[in-house]
């Protein structure tokens, strides 16, 4: 099993189903898209540019990052669309 499959199948529901659906849409819509898994993040690359990131964040950490000032935050939050 490759790292992408392993990452997806290790997720709990409903995240696993959502990731499988997004994966199927990406692969059908863009035949040349490349799946990559690095730094515990699944993402898709098209024409050498990342186009979609799939990651499950712990809600506690995500909320903590949004509430703390950036200078005191231990984590960085980055949203890519």
FENKA-V961260 format. One record per helix or strand of 3 or more residues. SS is the DSSP state (H for helix, E for strand). FROM is the first residue (numbers start at 1). TO is the last residue. If there is no record, write none. Layout:
SS:FROM:TO
SS:FROM:TO
This chain:
H:3:9
H:15:29
E:34:38
E:41:46
E:49:54
H:59:67
